Amino acid sequence: MSRSAPRTRWPRPVCRSRCWRSVVTSFQRVSGLVGEIAQLSGKQNADVEEVVRALAALDAITQQNAALVEQSAAADESLEQQAVELEAVVGQFRLRNA
């Protein structure tokens, strides 16, 4: 007594259609996310470039300030030497008591 079971095809056409719709929907969602990531990555890159430019400007200002400090120190030394020389010259003069 052999009874043959009815043969069913798996997956059924309806399931295949639903499955494909699900795959397409998921693919579209992933594609959208990848697009957002690419867009945000480009924005982040632009922001990093802006920070690099700002740091370069700060570095230039720091170097300029360092040069000004050196010039001020040299001017201070020169003025100090001139003050010593002036004191020596002025010290030669004597005031008479009135």
C-alpha positions in Angstrom: 0.0 0.0 0.0 1.9 2.8 -1.2 0.4 6.2 -1.2 2.2 8.8 -3.0 2.2 12.2 -1.4 1.2 15.1 -3.5 4.3 16.9 -4.7 4.5 20.6 -3.8 6.9 23.0 -5.3 8.8 25.0 -2.8 9.0 28.0 -2.7 5.6 28.6 -4.1 5.3 31.4 -6.6 3.5 33.7 -4.1 6.3 33.2 -1.6 8.9 33.9 -4.3 7.2 37.1 -5.2 7.0 38.2 -1.6 10.6 37.2 -1.0 11.9 39.1 -4.0 9.9 42.2 -2.9 11.5 41.9 0.6 15.0 41.5 -1.0 14.4 44.5 -3.3 13.1 46.6 -0.4 16.1 45.6 1.8 18.5 46.4 -1.1 16.9 49.8 -1.5 17.2 50.5 2.2 20.9 49.4 2.2 21.5 51.5 -0.9 20.0 54.5 0.7 22.1 54.0 3.8 25.3 53.7 1.7 24.3 56.9 -0.1 23.9 58.7 3.3 27.2 57.3 4.5 29.0 58.6 1.4 27.4 62.0 1.7 28.2 62.3 5.4 31.7 61.0 4.7 32.2 63.8 2.1 30.9 66.4 4.6 33.3 65.0 7.3 36.2 65.2 4.8 35.4 68.9 4.1 35.2 69.6 7.9 38.6 67.9 8.4 40.1 70.0 5.6 38.7 73.1 7.3 40.3 72.1 10.6 43.6 71.5 8.8 43.4 75.0 7.3 42.6 76.5 10.7 45.6 74.7 12.3 47.9 75.8 9.5 46.7 79.4 10.1 47.3 79.0 13.9 50.8 77.6 13.1 51.6 80.6 10.9 50.4 83.0 13.6 52.5 81.2 16.3 55.6 81.4 14.1 54.9 85.1 13.5 54.5 85.7 17.3 57.7 83.8 18.0 59.6 86.1 15.5 58.1 89.2 17.2 59.2 87.9 20.6 62.7 87.5 19.3 62.6 91.0 17.8 61.4 92.4 21.1 64.1 90.6 23.0 66.7 92.0 20.7 65.2 95.5 21.0 65.2 95.2 24.8 68.9 94.2 24.8 69.7 97.0 22.5 67.8 99.5 24.7 69.5 98.2 27.8 72.9 98.7 26.2 72.0 102.2 25.1 70.8 103.0 28.6 74.1 101.9 30.0 76.0 104.1 27.5 73.7 107.1 28.2 74.2 106.7 31.9 78.0 106.8 31.3 77.7 109.9 29.2 75.4 111.7 31.6 77.5 110.8 34.5 80.3 112.9 33.1 78.3 116.1 33.7 78.4 117.7 37.1 75.9 120.2 38.3 77.1 123.1 40.4 75.4 123.9 43.6 73.3 127.0 43.2 
